[in-house]
């Protein structure tokens, strides 16, 4: 697994593409909506949001600077390879 931080300024655009790893977002500050093909969820402080590997997703309607901790499992950029070393998360 790998852990990093992700910040999107108010009014910003989230350019994410699907990842080969599962992701968990822990929202520290800000306000937005996480959208996926299956629906959407509020991204507000205290929210914990899960996105399975391969699923399209992005934060939209960023009304206040969004600060999240993101956890990838397995580690980001490993393509799901167990034991592979990953560069630092974003």
C-alpha positions in Angstrom: 0.0 0.0 0.0 1.0 3.6 -0.4 -0.3 6.8 1.2 -0.2 10.4 -0.1 -2.1 13.6 -0.2 -4.1 15.2 -2.9 -5.2 18.9 -3.1 -7.7 20.4 -5.6 -8.3 24.2 -5.3 -11.8 25.6 -5.2 -13.1 25.6 -8.8 -10.3 23.3 -9.9 -10.5 20.4 -12.3 -9.6 16.8 -11.2 -7.8 15.2 -14.2 -7.7 11.7 -12.6 -7.8 8.5 -14.8 -8.7 5.1 -13.5 -5.9 3.4 -11.4 -4.9 -0.2 -11.3 -5.1 -0.1 -7.5 -8.0 0.2 -5.0 -8.2 3.7 -3.4 -9.5 5.1 -0.2 -9.9 8.9 0.2 -10.0 10.5 3.7 -11.3 14.0 3.4 -9.5 16.4 5.7 -10.9 19.8 4.5 -12.9 21.3 1.7 -16.0 20.4 -0.2 -16.6 18.5 -3.4 -18.5 15.6 -4.9 -16.8 12.3 -5.9 -18.5 10.9 -9.1 -18.2 7.4 -10.5 -20.3 5.6 -13.1 -22.3 4.1 -10.2 -23.2 7.4 -8.5 -21.7 10.1 -6.4 -20.8 10.9 -2.8 -20.2 14.1 -0.8 -16.6 14.8 -0.1 -16.7 16.7 3.1 -14.4 16.7 6.2 -14.5 13.3 7.9 -15.8 11.4 4.8 -14.0 8.2 3.9 -14.6 7.2 0.2 -13.7 4.0 -1.6 -13.0 3.6 -5.3 -12.2 0.1 -6.6 -9.3 -0.5 -9.1 -10.2 0.4 -12.7 -13.3 2.5 -11.9 -13.5 5.9 -13.5 -13.8 8.6 -10.9 -13.2 12.3 -10.2 -13.9 15.1 -7.8 -16.3 17.7 -9.2 -18.0 20.8 -7.8 -15.0 21.7 -5.7 -16.5 24.6 -3.8 -13.8 24.9 -1.1 -10.1 23.8 -1.4 -10.2 20.0 -1.2 -7.5 18.3 0.9 -7.6 14.5 1.1 -5.3 11.7 2.2 -5.3 8.9 -0.4 -4.4 5.3 0.3 -3.7 2.9 -2.6 -3.6 -0.8 -2.2 -1.4 -2.3 -3.5 1.0 0.6 -3.8 0.3 3.2 -6.4 2.1 2.7 -9.8 2.7 -1.0 -9.1 -0.1 -2.2 -11.3 -1.2 -4.5 -8.6 2.2 -6.3 -8.5 2.7 -7.6 -4.9 5.9 -6.5 -3.3 6.8 -4.0 -6.0 8.3 -0.6 -4.9 6.3 2.5 -5.7 7.3 6.1 -6.2 5.9 8.4 -3.6 2.1 9.0 -3.8 1.0 12.3 -5.1 
